Amino acid sequence: MNYYLILLIGFALSLGLTLALMPLYIKLLKSLKYNQTVSEYALAEYKEKGSTPIMGGLLFVVVAIVSALIVNVNTLFDVKCLIVILSFASFCFIGFLDDILIILRHDNEGLSPRLKLILQFLFAIVIYLIFKDSISTDLVIPLLHTVLPLGAIVYGIFMVFMYTAESNAVNFTDGMDGLSSGVSIIALIPYILFSIMGGEYDLAILLVCIVGALCGYLRYNFFPAKIFMGDSGSLGLGALFASVAVVLSKELLLIVIGGVFFVEMVCVCLQQLSVRLFHKRVFSYTPIHYAFVLKGMKEMKVVKRFYVIALIFAICGFVIGVI
């Protein structure tokens, strides 16, 4: 079968399955009262979202992986695809645990920050140890066309840090209807193109299926959201980006391609550091997307502007990657 036809079928299948299953899934979550619990510290206009179901990420992760396996059985035998799938699914599982605790406790605590961080470190270490013989330990420096040989130990530490940082970065970004999912779709496109250009066709099919599932999810997550992805989605997506960057040797480009995620994470870190050291805020609110709402901007205007910024980052990252 023509390769591009498989890409199209994979996208259509994952999109169609998500669109068909999501209403049933939302109905099930509502019947179980698996709703978002809004923090007392949330902005006032977000209090009303407390009745919206969470764990939408669990469905789009499963649908994307199943769709990829249906349209391309070679996914099971491609090491790079297996690294991405294991990363995507395992960090989704960490998020699932967090979401379930939030639901059962009826608060926003979930897993403690320390335990969540420990699990992220452990899962990343396990993934590295399983696939260390299939992963290049050289770090490619964009634009300079320079390869920096880190060695197994240093690269392993770098990879674990990257998984943890990126999963939390996407998690910080997931705060408005359609924000994280839309930005993720845009940021995945350069990696699909890199996969095709590099002859990694099985990986491209997998990523296209993920984009299809995300598009289907966005249909129900766009304002006004009928479902949120929860940590099962945001942590899974973060690990997905980190793993794709690793297998394509585009690690440093993730900073540019996923620029929105990077900026969100840096702003949160700077805010926390400034408050702890100097008892002063650098920004009016973090994650930074909320700061624009405090300045009077409508939620969807903020989201759409972030889409534009994400697109600029994605284009810049792609251009840098092919120069």
N, C-alpha and C positions, 0 to 999 in steps of 0.2 A: 504494500500500500504506500502511496505517496506520503512522504514525511510531513509535508505541510498540511495534507489532509488529516493526518493523525493529530497534529497540533490543533486544528480546527475542531475535530471531533472531541478531543480531550477538553477543550475550553467549553464547548457546547454541553457536553455531558455533565461536567462539574457545575456549570452555571445552572443547567436545567434541574439537576438533582437538588441543589441548594434552594432554588426558587420553589420547588415542589415540596420539599421537606420542612423548610423553615416555618411556614404557618402552623404545621402540625406540632413542630418542636416548641414553638412559642406557646401554643395552647397547652401542651403538656407541662411546660415549666410554670405557667400560670396556675394550672390546676394543683401543682405541687407547692405553689407559693415560693418558687425559687426566684425571688426578686432581689434587685439591687437594694442594699441598705445604705442610705445616704448619710454621710458623716455630718455631725453637728457643725463642723468647720467648713462645710461646703458653702459656696455662694448661694444666696437666698433663692435665686431663680432655678437652682438645680435640685431644690428640696422635693419638687413635685415629681421628679423622676424616680422616686423611691419605689414605685409600683412596677417599674420596667424589669422584665426578666433578665437574668445574666446567664453566662456560660454559652453564649452564641458561638464562641470560639471553638468549643468542643465539636460542634456540628461541622463547621467549615474545614476544620483540620481533618476529620474523618472522611468527609466527602471528597476532599482534594486528593488524599492518599489513595482511597478506593478507586476514584476515577482514573488516576494515573496508572494503577495496576490493571484496570480493565482494558484501557486502550493500548497499553504497552507493557507486556509481560516482562520485557527486558529490564524494566525498572528494578526488579528483584535481583538482577545479576550485575547491576552497575554499582560499583563501590561508591561512587560519588553520590548517586541517588540514595543509597542506603544511609550514608552519613547525614544527608539532608533530612531524610524521613525520620531517622532516629532522633535527631536534634529537635525537629519540629514536634514530634509526638511526645518525647520525654519532658520537654519544658512545658508543653501543654498539660502534661500530667501534674507537674508542680503547681501550675496555675489552677488546675482542677481541684487539688487539695485545698488551696487557698479559698477558692470560690465556695466550696462545700462548707468550710468552717464559717465563712461569712454568713451563709444562708442559715446554718444550724444555730449559730449564736445570735443572729439578728443584730449584728453590728458590723463595722468595717475592719475589724482587727484581723481576722483570718490567721494565717501563719504569722508568727512573729517575724519581724524584719531579719533578725539574726538567723532563724531557722530557714527562712526562704533563701537567704544568701548562701547558707551552708549547702542546701540542696542544689542550688544552681552551680556552685563550685564542684560538688561531687558528681553531678550528672555530666558536666563539661569534662571533668577529669576522666570519667569512665569512657565517654565518647572518644576522647583523644587516645586513651590506652588501647581501645579496641581497634582503632583505625590508624594508629601512628605510623605503621609501615606503608600506608597508602596515601599519606599526607606529606606534601613537600614542606620542609622546614626552612625554606628560603623565603625571605620577605622581599617582594618586589616593590621598589620605590617608583611611583608613577612619575612620568615626565623625564626623570633622570635616566631611565632605562638601566637602572642599577639593581642588582640582586644582592641582598644582604643575608648571608648564611647564618641563621640564628642557632642551629643545632637543636637536637631533640628536646632537651630540658628547657631552654629559653623559649623556644617556640611553643612548647606545651603550656608554659606559664602565660605566654602572650595570648594563646588561644582561649584558655580558661577565663582570663580577664576580659577578652573580647566578647565571649558568650554572655558573661554576667553583665557587662556594661550595656550591650545592645538589648538584651532582654528587658533590663530595667528602663532603658531609654524609650523603648516602644510602650512600656507600661506607663511611663510618665505622660506620654503623648495621648494615651487613651482616656480623654476626659470630656470630649464633646461629641455630639452625634455625627458620625461619619468621618471624624477626623483621622483616627489611627488607621482605619481600614482603607480610606481613600488615599492617604499618603503611602501606605504599604503597596497598594496596587501600582501607583506611579513609580515607586522606588524599585519594584521588581522588574519593570520593563527593561532597564539597561542590562540586568543580569540574564534575562532571556536572550537578548541580542548578543551578549558576550558568549553565551552557551552555544548559540547557533553558529556564530563566527568561529568558535573554537572547535566545532565538530562534536560538541557534547549534546547530541540530539536527545538522548534519554533524559538528561537533566532539563533540557528546554521543555520537553513534554510535561514533566513533573511540575515545573514552575508555571507553565501555562494553565495547568489544571488548578493550581493554587490560586492563580489570578481569577480564574472562572468562578471558583467557590467564593472568593472575596467579593467579586462583583455581585453575586447572588445575595451574599450577606449584606452588602452595602444597601441593597434595595430595601431592606428592613431596618437598617441601622441609620440611614440618612434621616435628617430632621423631618418630623418628630420620630425619634427612634422607638421601634417596637421591641428591640432587644439590644443588649450590650454584649460585647465579646467576653468581658471579664478577664481575669488573669490567665485563664486557660487559653484565651486567644492572644493576648498581648505578649505573654512570656513565650508562647510558642512561636509567634512571628519574629520576636527578637532573636531567638535561637536559629530560626530559619535564615534570617539575613546573615548572621554570623557564619553559619555553616556554608552557605552558598559562596560567601566571600572567601572562605577558606579553600573550598574545593576548586574554585576558579583562580586562586592566587590573586585575588583582588581585595585583600584585607584592608589596606589603607584607603582604597577608593570608597569603602563603605562610609567613611567620614563625610565624603562629599555626596555620594548618591543618597545616603540616608541622612542628609544634612539637617532635616527638620528634627529627626530623633536626636541627633547629636546636640543641636542647640537646646532642645528641651532639657536634656540631661545636664548639660553644662550650667544652664540657668538654675536648675534645682540645686546642684552641687555648690555653686557660688553663693546662693541664698543661704543654704544651711551653714556653710563655712563662715559667712559673714555674721550671721545671727549668733553662732556659738562663740566666735572669737571677739566680735566687736559689738554684739547686741544691736546690730542695725541691719535693716533690709537693703539689699541691692535693688530689688525689683518690688513693685507694689504687691505682686502675688506670683507664686509659682505652684505648679507648672505654668510656664509663661503665657500659654494661650488664654488663661483666665485673666491675666493682667489687661488684655485688650477689652474684655467684657467689662471690667471695672472702669475702663475709660469711656464706656458708653457704646461700644461697638456690638452689634447684634451677633449672636452665636454663629449663625450661618454665614455671615460676612467674614467672620474670623476664619471659619473652616475653609471657605472658598479661597481666601487669600493665602492660607497655608497650602492649599492645593497648588496654587500658582508658584509659590516659593519652592515646594517639593518638586515641581516640574522643572524649574530652573536648576535646582541642585542635581536632578537626575540627568538632565541634558549635559550639564558641565561635567559630571562624573563620567558619562559615556564618552564624551569628546576626549577627556584626559586619558581614558582607558584605551582609546584607539590611536592616539597620537604616537 
